């Protein structure tokens, strides 16, 4: 696993890394950089992108209900 050297350099950073990995695994999401202080997403997480055109169109049509999308492949939500 590769990650920036400043993460995990102290106990707080290491605990944050473990929590983020657990959240990502349990919810099938990606965690944006510098979460929960990300400039674009804040404390929201990134949901997996659509793997086909039909799913992408459905995602865009449902934007605003459970999640928000910046475009067809980059959508995010609150946990």
Backbone as XML, in Angstrom:
<?xml version="1.0"?>
<chain id="A" units="angstrom">
  <residue number="1" name="UNK">
    <atom name="N" x="0.850" y="-1.170" z="0.000"/>
    <atom name="CA" x="0.000" y="0.000" z="0.000"/>
    <atom name="C" x="0.896" y="1.233" z="0.000"/>
  </residue>
  <residue number="2" name="UNK">
    <atom name="N" x="0.552" y="2.209" z="-0.817"/>
    <atom name="CA" x="1.286" y="3.459" z="-0.877"/>
    <atom name="C" x="0.396" y="4.578" z="-0.356"/>
  </residue>
  <residue number="3" name="UNK">
    <atom name="N" x="0.933" y="5.409" z="0.481"/>
    <atom name="CA" x="0.211" y="6.580" z="0.966"/>
    <atom name="C" x="1.237" y="7.635" z="1.353"/>
  </residue>
  <residue number="4" name="UNK">
    <atom name="N" x="0.832" y="8.898" z="1.441"/>
    <atom name="CA" x="1.778" y="9.954" z="1.789"/>
    <atom name="C" x="2.454" y="9.685" z="3.134"/>
  </residue>
  <residue number="5" name="UNK">
    <atom name="N" x="3.717" y="10.042" z="3.241"/>
    <atom name="CA" x="4.472" y="9.754" z="4.451"/>
    <atom name="C" x="3.958" y="10.501" z="5.671"/>
  </residue>
  <residue number="6" name="UNK">
    <atom name="N" x="3.271" y="11.611" z="5.467"/>
    <atom name="CA" x="2.776" y="12.353" z="6.628"/>
    <atom name="C" x="1.546" y="11.693" z="7.251"/>
  </residue>
  <residue number="7" name="UNK">
    <atom name="N" x="0.920" y="10.734" z="6.561"/>
    <atom name="CA" x="-0.192" y="9.989" z="7.148"/>
    <atom name="C" x="0.386" y="8.790" z="7.878"/>
  </residue>
  <residue number="8" name="UNK">
    <atom name="N" x="0.030" y="8.652" z="9.098"/>
    <atom name="CA" x="0.533" y="7.533" z="9.875"/>
    <atom name="C" x="1.836" y="7.830" z="10.585"/>
  </residue>
  <residue number="9" name="UNK">
    <atom name="N" x="2.285" y="9.078" z="10.498"/>
    <atom name="CA" x="3.535" y="9.426" z="11.163"/>
    <atom name="C" x="3.342" y="9.609" z="12.666"/>
  </residue>
  <residue number="10" name="UNK">
    <atom name="N" x="2.106" y="9.689" z="13.092"/>
    <atom name="CA" x="1.806" y="9.722" z="14.527"/>
    <atom name="C" x="0.543" y="8.894" z="14.760"/>
  </residue>
  <residue number="11" name="UNK">
    <atom name="N" x="0.192" y="8.682" z="15.970"/>
    <atom name="CA" x="-0.935" y="7.807" z="16.290"/>
    <atom name="C" x="-2.257" y="8.359" z="15.761"/>
  </residue>
  <residue number="12" name="UNK">
    <atom name="N" x="-2.479" y="9.668" z="15.820"/>
    <atom name="CA" x="-3.717" y="10.253" z="15.295"/>
    <atom name="C" x="-3.851" y="10.005" z="13.796"/>
  </residue>
  <residue number="13" name="UNK">
    <atom name="N" x="-2.758" y="10.177" z="13.063"/>
    <atom name="CA" x="-2.781" y="9.943" z="11.627"/>
    <atom name="C" x="-3.030" y="8.486" z="11.290"/>
  </residue>
  <residue number="14" name="UNK">
    <atom name="N" x="-2.447" y="7.600" z="12.047"/>
    <atom name="CA" x="-2.638" y="6.170" z="11.823"/>
    <atom name="C" x="-4.081" y="5.756" z="12.122"/>
  </residue>
  <residue number="15" name="UNK">
    <atom name="N" x="-4.653" y="6.252" z="13.204"/>
    <atom name="CA" x="-6.056" y="5.952" z="13.529"/>
    <atom name="C" x="-7.003" y="6.495" z="12.465"/>
  </residue>
  <residue number="16" name="UNK">
    <atom name="N" x="-6.717" y="7.708" z="11.963"/>
    <atom name="CA" x="-7.529" y="8.290" z="10.899"/>
    <atom name="C" x="-7.476" y="7.406" z="9.655"/>
  </residue>
  <residue number="17" name="UNK">
    <atom name="N" x="-6.303" y="6.925" z="9.305"/>
    <atom name="CA" x="-6.145" y="6.054" z="8.149"/>
    <atom name="C" x="-6.954" y="4.765" z="8.305"/>
  </residue>
  <residue number="18" name="UNK">
    <atom name="N" x="-6.905" y="4.144" z="9.470"/>
    <atom name="CA" x="-7.648" y="2.907" z="9.711"/>
    <atom name="C" x="-9.155" y="3.167" z="9.624"/>
  </residue>
  <residue number="19" name="UNK">
    <atom name="N" x="-9.629" y="4.267" z="10.217"/>
    <atom name="CA" x="-11.058" y="4.594" z="10.168"/>
    <atom name="C" x="-11.520" y="4.820" z="8.728"/>
  </residue>
  <residue number="20" name="UNK">
    <atom name="N" x="-10.719" y="5.537" z="7.943"/>
    <atom name="CA" x="-11.072" y="5.815" z="6.556"/>
    <atom name="C" x="-11.137" y="4.523" z="5.746"/>
  </residue>
  <residue number="21" name="UNK">
    <atom name="N" x="-10.183" y="3.633" z="5.948"/>
    <atom name="CA" x="-10.202" y="2.357" z="5.237"/>
    <atom name="C" x="-11.417" y="1.520" z="5.627"/>
  </residue>
  <residue number="22" name="UNK">
    <atom name="N" x="-11.794" y="1.549" z="6.897"/>
    <atom name="CA" x="-12.974" y="0.809" z="7.347"/>
    <atom name="C" x="-14.250" y="1.383" z="6.747"/>
  </residue>
  <residue number="23" name="UNK">
    <atom name="N" x="-14.369" y="2.702" z="6.702"/>
    <atom name="CA" x="-15.541" y="3.352" z="6.117"/>
    <atom name="C" x="-15.645" y="3.015" z="4.632"/>
  </residue>
  <residue number="24" name="UNK">
    <atom name="N" x="-14.526" y="3.111" z="3.919"/>
    <atom name="CA" x="-14.523" y="2.823" z="2.487"/>
    <atom name="C" x="-14.925" y="1.383" z="2.215"/>
  </residue>
  <residue number="25" name="UNK">
    <atom name="N" x="-14.415" y="0.459" z="3.002"/>
    <atom name="CA" x="-14.717" y="-0.951" z="2.803"/>
    <atom name="C" x="-16.168" y="-1.281" z="3.157"/>
  </residue>
  <residue number="26" name="UNK">
    <atom name="N" x="-16.660" y="-0.780" z="4.254"/>
    <atom name="CA" x="-18.007" y="-1.099" z="4.724"/>
    <atom name="C" x="-19.099" y="-0.494" z="3.844"/>
  </residue>
  <residue number="27" name="UNK">
    <atom name="N" x="-18.813" y="0.639" z="3.206"/>
    <atom name="CA" x="-19.845" y="1.348" z="2.447"/>
    <atom name="C" x="-19.628" y="1.340" z="0.939"/>
  </residue>
  <residue number="28" name="UNK">
    <atom name="N" x="-18.591" y="0.659" z="0.476"/>
    <atom name="CA" x="-18.263" y="0.599" z="-0.950"/>
    <atom name="C" x="-18.177" y="1.997" z="-1.557"/>
  </residue>
  <residue number="29" name="UNK">
    <atom name="N" x="-17.379" y="2.847" z="-0.930"/>
    <atom name="CA" x="-17.181" y="4.219" z="-1.383"/>
    <atom name="C" x="-15.686" y="4.531" z="-1.391"/>
  </residue>
  <residue number="30" name="UNK">
    <atom name="N" x="-15.349" y="5.659" z="-1.986"/>
    <atom name="CA" x="-13.988" y="6.171" z="-1.948"/>
    <atom name="C" x="-13.976" y="7.411" z="-1.067"/>
  </residue>
  <residue number="31" name="UNK">
    <atom name="N" x="-12.899" y="7.601" z="-0.375"/>
    <atom name="CA" x="-12.776" y="8.750" z="0.520"/>
    <atom name="C" x="-11.893" y="9.796" z="-0.165"/>
  </residue>
  <residue number="32" name="UNK">
    <atom name="N" x="-12.383" y="11.021" z="-0.340"/>
    <atom name="CA" x="-11.572" y="12.044" z="-0.995"/>
    <atom name="C" x="-10.388" y="12.465" z="-0.115"/>
  </residue>
  <residue number="33" name="UNK">
    <atom name="N" x="-9.390" y="13.009" z="-0.753"/>
    <atom name="CA" x="-8.202" y="13.480" z="-0.043"/>
    <atom name="C" x="-8.591" y="14.505" z="1.009"/>
  </residue>
  <residue number="34" name="UNK">
    <atom name="N" x="-7.899" y="14.487" z="2.121"/>
    <atom name="CA" x="-8.065" y="15.458" z="3.196"/>
    <atom name="C" x="-9.464" y="15.430" z="3.820"/>
  </residue>
  <residue number="35" name="UNK">
    <atom name="N" x="-10.151" y="14.318" z="3.705"/>
    <atom name="CA" x="-11.476" y="14.181" z="4.302"/>
    <atom name="C" x="-11.355" y="14.248" z="5.820"/>
  </residue>
  <residue number="36" name="UNK">
    <atom name="N" x="-12.167" y="14.907" z="6.539"/>
    <atom name="CA" x="-13.436" y="15.536" z="6.184"/>
    <atom name="C" x="-13.319" y="17.002" z="5.816"/>
  </residue>
  <residue number="37" name="UNK">
    <atom name="N" x="-12.118" y="17.476" z="5.505"/>
    <atom name="CA" x="-11.920" y="18.891" z="5.197"/>
    <atom name="C" x="-11.644" y="19.137" z="3.727"/>
  </residue>
  <residue number="38" name="UNK">
    <atom name="N" x="-12.126" y="18.264" z="2.847"/>
    <atom name="CA" x="-11.906" y="18.419" z="1.417"/>
    <atom name="C" x="-12.621" y="19.674" z="0.934"/>
  </residue>
  <residue number="39" name="UNK">
    <atom name="N" x="-11.963" y="20.463" z="0.074"/>
    <atom name="CA" x="-12.512" y="21.734" z="-0.390"/>
    <atom name="C" x="-13.777" y="21.560" z="-1.234"/>
  </residue>
  <residue number="40" name="UNK">
    <atom name="N" x="-13.865" y="20.471" z="-1.984"/>
    <atom name="CA" x="-15.012" y="20.263" z="-2.869"/>
    <atom name="C" x="-16.096" y="19.428" z="-2.196"/>
  </residue>
  <residue number="41" name="UNK">
    <atom name="N" x="-15.709" y="18.321" z="-1.579"/>
    <atom name="CA" x="-16.672" y="17.357" z="-1.056"/>
    <atom name="C" x="-16.966" y="17.508" z="0.425"/>
  </residue>
  <residue number="42" name="UNK">
    <atom name="N" x="-16.130" y="18.212" z="1.157"/>
    <atom name="CA" x="-16.338" y="18.337" z="2.598"/>
    <atom name="C" x="-16.236" y="16.987" z="3.264"/>
  </residue>
  <residue number="43" name="UNK">
    <atom name="N" x="-17.274" y="16.597" z="4.004"/>
    <atom name="CA" x="-17.263" y="15.305" z="4.694"/>
    <atom name="C" x="-18.021" y="14.228" z="3.912"/>
  </residue>
  <residue number="44" name="UNK">
    <atom name="N" x="-18.350" y="14.511" z="2.656"/>
    <atom name="CA" x="-19.067" y="13.532" z="1.831"/>
    <atom name="C" x="-18.084" y="12.554" z="1.186"/>
  </residue>
  <residue number="45" name="UNK">
    <atom name="N" x="-18.608" y="11.413" z="0.756"/>
    <atom name="CA" x="-17.776" y="10.369" z="0.161"/>
    <atom name="C" x="-18.141" y="10.205" z="-1.316"/>
  </residue>
  <residue number="46" name="UNK">
    <atom name="N" x="-17.230" y="9.630" z="-2.077"/>
    <atom name="CA" x="-17.415" y="9.434" z="-3.511"/>
    <atom name="C" x="-17.983" y="8.040" z="-3.752"/>
  </residue>
  <residue number="47" name="UNK">
    <atom name="N" x="-19.047" y="7.971" z="-4.554"/>
    <atom name="CA" x="-19.630" y="6.662" z="-4.847"/>
    <atom name="C" x="-19.036" y="6.138" z="-6.157"/>
  </residue>
  <residue number="48" name="UNK">
    <atom name="N" x="-18.993" y="4.810" z="-6.315"/>
    <atom name="CA" x="-18.382" y="4.239" z="-7.522"/>
    <atom name="C" x="-19.056" y="4.750" z="-8.793"/>
  </residue>
  <residue number="49" name="UNK">
    <atom name="N" x="-18.264" y="4.915" z="-9.840"/>
    <atom name="CA" x="-18.802" y="5.420" z="-11.105"/>
    <atom name="C" x="-19.590" y="4.333" z="-11.825"/>
  </residue>
  <residue number="50" name="UNK">
    <atom name="N" x="-20.437" y="4.765" z="-12.726"/>
    <atom name="CA" x="-21.257" y="3.838" z="-13.520"/>
    <atom name="C" x="-20.363" y="3.056" z="-14.476"/>
  </residue>
  <residue number="51" name="UNK">
    <atom name="N" x="-20.673" y="1.800" z="-14.667"/>
    <atom name="CA" x="-19.861" y="0.954" z="-15.544"/>
    <atom name="C" x="-20.438" y="0.822" z="-16.948"/>
  </residue>
  <residue number="52" name="UNK">
    <atom name="N" x="-21.618" y="1.407" z="-17.160"/>
    <atom name="CA" x="-22.194" y="1.389" z="-18.499"/>
    <atom name="C" x="-23.034" y="2.651" z="-18.700"/>
  </residue>
  <residue number="53" name="UNK">
    <atom name="N" x="-23.400" y="2.909" z="-19.943"/>
    <atom name="CA" x="-24.115" y="4.137" z="-20.297"/>
    <atom name="C" x="-25.493" y="4.188" z="-19.636"/>
  </residue>
  <residue number="54" name="UNK">
    <atom name="N" x="-26.202" y="3.063" z="-19.618"/>
    <atom name="CA" x="-27.545" y="3.030" z="-19.031"/>
    <atom name="C" x="-27.506" y="3.434" z="-17.557"/>
  </residue>
  <residue number="55" name="UNK">
    <atom name="N" x="-26.580" y="2.863" z="-16.801"/>
    <atom name="CA" x="-26.449" y="3.185" z="-15.374"/>
    <atom name="C" x="-26.057" y="4.643" z="-15.182"/>
  </residue>
  <residue number="56" name="UNK">
    <atom name="N" x="-25.174" y="5.159" z="-16.035"/>
    <atom name="CA" x="-24.757" y="6.560" z="-15.947"/>
    <atom name="C" x="-25.945" y="7.492" z="-16.156"/>
  </residue>
  <residue number="57" name="UNK">
    <atom name="N" x="-26.784" y="7.181" z="-17.147"/>
    <atom name="CA" x="-27.967" y="8.012" z="-17.398"/>
    <atom name="C" x="-28.944" y="7.952" z="-16.230"/>
  </residue>
  <residue number="58" name="UNK">
    <atom name="N" x="-29.124" y="6.768" z="-15.642"/>
    <atom name="CA" x="-30.007" y="6.621" z="-14.486"/>
    <atom name="C" x="-29.472" y="7.422" z="-13.300"/>
  </residue>
  <residue number="59" name="UNK">
    <atom name="N" x="-28.155" y="7.366" z="-13.107"/>
    <atom name="CA" x="-27.538" y="8.117" z="-12.014"/>
    <atom name="C" x="-27.779" y="9.610" z="-12.176"/>
  </residue>
  <residue number="60" name="UNK">
    <atom name="N" x="-27.545" y="10.125" z="-13.375"/>
    <atom name="CA" x="-27.743" y="11.550" z="-13.621"/>
    <atom name="C" x="-29.200" y="11.948" z="-13.452"/>
  </residue>
  <residue number="61" name="UNK">
    <atom name="N" x="-30.129" y="11.082" z="-13.853"/>
    <atom name="CA" x="-31.550" y="11.372" z="-13.711"/>
    <atom name="C" x="-31.973" y="11.421" z="-12.249"/>
  </residue>
  <residue number="62" name="UNK">
    <atom name="N" x="-31.305" y="10.669" z="-11.400"/>
    <atom name="CA" x="-31.658" y="10.608" z="-9.976"/>
    <atom name="C" x="-30.831" y="11.540" z="-9.104"/>
  </residue>
  <residue number="63" name="UNK">
    <atom name="N" x="-30.001" y="12.356" z="-9.711"/>
    <atom name="CA" x="-29.180" y="13.285" z="-8.940"/>
    <atom name="C" x="-30.066" y="14.189" z="-8.101"/>
  </residue>
  <residue number="64" name="UNK">
    <atom name="N" x="-29.664" y="14.362" z="-6.854"/>
    <atom name="CA" x="-30.406" y="15.230" z="-5.954"/>
    <atom name="C" x="-31.230" y="14.474" z="-4.940"/>
  </residue>
  <residue number="65" name="UNK">
    <atom name="N" x="-31.503" y="13.213" z="-5.187"/>
    <atom name="CA" x="-32.297" y="12.422" z="-4.242"/>
    <atom name="C" x="-31.414" y="11.863" z="-3.132"/>
  </residue>
  <residue number="66" name="UNK">
    <atom name="N" x="-30.518" y="10.960" z="-3.494"/>
    <atom name="CA" x="-29.631" y="10.361" z="-2.500"/>
    <atom name="C" x="-28.198" y="10.856" z="-2.617"/>
  </residue>
  <residue number="67" name="UNK">
    <atom name="N" x="-27.878" y="11.468" z="-3.736"/>
    <atom name="CA" x="-26.504" y="11.880" z="-4.000"/>
    <atom name="C" x="-26.480" y="13.032" z="-4.991"/>
  </residue>
  <residue number="68" name="UNK">
    <atom name="N" x="-25.318" y="13.627" z="-5.151"/>
    <atom name="CA" x="-25.095" y="14.708" z="-6.105"/>
    <atom name="C" x="-24.036" y="14.251" z="-7.098"/>
  </residue>
  <residue number="69" name="UNK">
    <atom name="N" x="-24.101" y="14.748" z="-8.329"/>
    <atom name="CA" x="-23.105" y="14.398" z="-9.343"/>
    <atom name="C" x="-22.505" y="15.668" z="-9.941"/>
  </residue>
  <residue number="70" name="UNK">
    <atom name="N" x="-21.203" y="15.652" z="-10.108"/>
    <atom name="CA" x="-20.535" y="16.739" z="-10.820"/>
    <atom name="C" x="-20.583" y="16.476" z="-12.315"/>
  </residue>
  <residue number="71" name="UNK">
    <atom name="N" x="-20.563" y="15.202" z="-12.699"/>
    <atom name="CA" x="-20.714" y="14.753" z="-14.080"/>
    <atom name="C" x="-21.109" y="13.287" z="-14.054"/>
  </residue>
  <residue number="72" name="UNK">
    <atom name="N" x="-21.113" y="12.604" z="-15.188"/>
    <atom name="CA" x="-21.604" y="11.232" z="-15.238"/>
    <atom name="C" x="-20.777" y="10.250" z="-14.422"/>
  </residue>
  <residue number="73" name="UNK">
    <atom name="N" x="-19.520" y="10.578" z="-14.160"/>
    <atom name="CA" x="-18.655" y="9.605" z="-13.472"/>
    <atom name="C" x="-18.270" y="10.002" z="-12.055"/>
  </residue>
  <residue number="74" name="UNK">
    <atom name="N" x="-18.556" y="11.208" z="-11.628"/>
    <atom name="CA" x="-18.125" y="11.655" z="-10.300"/>
    <atom name="C" x="-19.329" y="12.096" z="-9.476"/>
  </residue>
  <residue number="75" name="UNK">
    <atom name="N" x="-19.799" y="11.187" z="-8.639"/>
    <atom name="CA" x="-20.936" y="11.452" z="-7.767"/>
    <atom name="C" x="-20.523" y="11.268" z="-6.312"/>
  </residue>
  <residue number="76" name="UNK">
    <atom name="N" x="-21.187" y="11.965" z="-5.430"/>
    <atom name="CA" x="-20.840" y="11.921" z="-4.018"/>
    <atom name="C" x="-22.101" y="11.967" z="-3.168"/>
  </residue>
  <residue number="77" name="UNK">
    <atom name="N" x="-21.960" y="11.540" z="-1.907"/>
    <atom name="CA" x="-23.106" y="11.518" z="-0.996"/>
    <atom name="C" x="-22.621" y="11.647" z="0.441"/>
  </residue>
  <residue number="78" name="UNK">
    <atom name="N" x="-23.558" y="11.929" z="1.319"/>
    <atom name="CA" x="-23.303" y="11.890" z="2.757"/>
    <atom name="C" x="-23.463" y="10.443" z="3.210"/>
  </residue>
  <residue number="79" name="UNK">
    <atom name="N" x="-22.718" y="10.048" z="4.200"/>
    <atom name="CA" x="-22.892" y="8.700" z="4.733"/>
    <atom name="C" x="-24.066" y="8.654" z="5.679"/>
  </residue>
</chain>
